[in-house]
């Protein structure tokens, strides 16, 4: 099957099988940048979140939750009101609007656009005589466009919907310092909605106006950043790293390097920051992405945020959109706490070392996942078409259903009742099971293949005599006869092996 046909088949699948719907609300024509997760999409998302939460607890992280709306002063302090701005091209003739840097990337794919100033992008527009694709009018000036969504709380209190979860986590610092008993580094994470008023959102759930984030924060001392014990446990792990100097040479293939080697070569500065790259990689690999679709791309000095000491994007390669960022790993220095300390008149200096007289404002290291992007890239990278059979090869523990149970025929009451009993028994054993008696057995298998269900159990006429059922494997299509009382145990063993 050709790539274009493959993509069209995939796009159809995620709607047909209830993974992603939109733009929403569909019945009113849809509003760009807003999408809904169907039952299958929500099941996958919840499975991802469950894995992340479980794994992070084992690494000493605690979860917090904060409001999604904050007063104006918060975003003034964070710098979002001043700096959370996109460059915009507006056509004077037809009023078409484009994000300037993205537009120039498409028009001039051989040039490095990231990090260019407004003046430098305007010079490229003039030099290359770039015109509006809708009406052929020459573009001139680039305008500023703030992505914050503004609202009012009560009668006249100006507030904004948060554009990220991170800032709201930083506002808890004094409380975290107390409840964590001043033991550093403090490790926390937050999952929740964020909102950005994108100029012209495209690429489905990859660029939305309402989206989910899962962000990890480490509050840490300067000394700990360079003398970080946990780095010693992970330093031999190899990651595919594409530093900014390679990118300037138009090289897009990463080099596999151990974290220790990256530190020694100066590609990474701080062991604690390198540890954050490891965490991002560890969580990503738990979701089953193959090595060949993963890379870490470093921001150039011009591309980095003004406060950042270093920044890398964890990217996944997709057929439809190329390399897609699903996670950003940022060294935010002490910028955030100093700004909020100044605006709130709070003193965020704390004793973090052996000498209680020596105090400092903690540094912040961040790992920020876009959950909706994870869902999309997981679905696309696991989508296959083999001899006209669509198969979604999700990890067993990520699939919307672990098991589907079928009676071979539904008009035989004793076969149907036995199938329902097995289905209910699996649910009682906390194994996600789906019951289906509609259509031919072949069609039922195909429906579950498209959903990624790893195991299908069929109850037939022989089941009434031998008290056994057939378990079919999604990927190999091998069928195994198993005694009915042992089915939950067999399924659990299969799940355990898939996690090892």
Protein Blocks (a to p, Z undefined) as FASTA:
>chain_A
ZZklmmmmmmmmmmmnopagcdddfknopaghiacddfklmmmmmmmmmmmmmmmmmnop
acddddfbdcfklmmmnommmmmccdddddfklopacdfklmmmmmmmmbcfehpafklm
mmmmmmnopacfklopacfbdcdddfbdcddehjllccdddfbfklmmmmmmmmmmmmno
opacdddddddddddddfbdghijmlcfbdcdddddddddfklmmmcfklmmmmmpccdd
ddfklmmnopabdcdddfklmmmnomamblklmmmmmmmmmmmmmnopafklgccddddf
klpcfklgbdcddddddfklopadfbdcddekjmlmmmmmmmnopafbdcfbfblkbccd
dddddddddfklmmmmmmmmmgcceehiacdfbdfklpmblbdcddfbfklmklmmmmmm
mmmmmmmnopacdddfedjfklmmmmmmmnopabdcdddfklmmnopacdddfklopacd
ddfklmmmmmmmmmmmmmZZ
